[in-house]
Structure formats: structure tokens, C-alpha cells
């Protein structure tokens, strides 16, 4: 699932619903990135492409994560 440049991997759970498989991250060129420490800063990386982990991006990612977790915690209706 993704919204804007934020993305998360979800998997089905028994009795319906979904669960988060890995921490949400950013898409780089349409692919999931990995957040790593590079020197004294952090970046999101996919292959040779990097995206600085700026305070604005980290805030956007946290808001996406919080909203997604809120949705995943909603009761499943049948």
C-alpha cells in the first residue's frame, strides 16, 4: 500500500484483516527503499539512488505509519 511517496508492505491475517510486515518507508523510483545511517545523517536508499531522511520526510513517514496503524486496528466487519 502507498500514499504519495510513503509505502508499507501488508499481509493478510487469519480471520480477516491485514498486518504490517515491515516498517513503512519511502518509494524511490517506484521501489521500496531502506533507511540507513550514512556518516552523521540518515538516508533512504534503493540501489544507487538516495533520498535524504530530512525532518519533513520523517514526519511525513510517521504520519503515514500512525494513520496506517489506526486503520489496521479497526475491527473487521463481515
C-alpha positions as CSV (number, residue, x, y, z in Angstrom):
1,X,0.0,0.0,0.0
2,X,1.2,3.5,-0.6
3,X,0.2,7.1,-0.3
4,X,2.3,9.6,-2.1
5,X,5.9,8.5,-1.7
6,X,5.3,6.6,1.5
7,X,4.8,2.8,1.3
8,X,4.3,-0.2,3.5
9,X,4.1,-4.0,3.0
10,X,0.9,-5.6,4.3
11,X,-0.1,-9.3,4.7
12,X,-3.4,-10.9,5.4
13,X,-4.1,-12.3,8.9
14,X,-6.2,-15.2,9.9
15,X,-9.9,-14.3,10.3
16,X,-9.6,-11.3,8.0
17,X,-7.8,-8.1,8.2
18,X,-4.2,-7.1,7.4
19,X,-1.0,-6.7,9.3
20,X,2.1,-4.6,8.7
21,X,5.1,-6.8,7.6
22,X,7.9,-4.1,7.8
23,X,8.3,-0.5,8.8
24,X,6.9,1.9,6.4
25,X,9.4,3.6,4.1
26,X,9.7,5.8,1.0
27,X,9.4,4.8,-2.6
28,X,12.4,5.6,-4.8
29,X,11.7,5.2,-8.5
30,X,8.7,3.1,-7.6
31,X,10.6,0.7,-5.4
32,X,10.8,0.3,-1.6
33,X,13.8,1.9,0.0
34,X,15.9,1.0,3.1
35,X,16.7,3.6,5.7
36,X,20.4,3.6,6.6
37,X,22.9,5.7,8.5
38,X,25.4,7.3,6.3
39,X,28.0,9.3,8.2
40,X,26.3,11.5,10.7
41,X,23.0,11.5,8.8
42,X,20.4,9.0,7.6
43,X,19.2,8.4,4.0
44,X,16.6,6.2,2.3
45,X,18.4,4.0,-0.4
46,X,17.3,1.9,-3.3
47,X,20.2,0.6,-5.4
48,X,22.4,3.7,-6.2
49,X,19.6,6.2,-5.5
50,X,19.4,8.1,-2.2
51,X,16.8,10.3,-0.6
52,X,17.9,12.3,2.5
53,X,15.9,11.5,5.7
54,X,15.0,15.1,6.3
55,X,12.9,16.1,9.3
56,X,10.0,16.8,6.9
57,X,10.2,13.4,5.3
58,X,10.5,11.6,8.7
59,X,7.4,13.5,9.9
60,X,5.5,12.5,6.7
61,X,6.5,8.9,7.2
62,X,5.5,8.9,10.9
63,X,2.1,10.4,10.0
64,X,1.6,7.7,7.3
65,X,2.6,5.0,9.8
66,X,0.3,6.3,12.5
67,X,-2.7,6.5,10.1
68,X,-2.0,3.1,8.7
69,X,-1.8,1.5,12.2
70,X,-5.0,3.2,13.1
71,X,-6.7,1.7,10.1
72,X,-5.3,-1.8,10.7
73,X,-6.6,-1.7,14.3
74,X,-10.2,-1.1,13.1
75,X,-12.5,-4.1,13.8
76,X,-13.1,-6.3,10.8
77,X,-16.8,-6.3,9.8
78,X,-18.3,-9.1,7.7
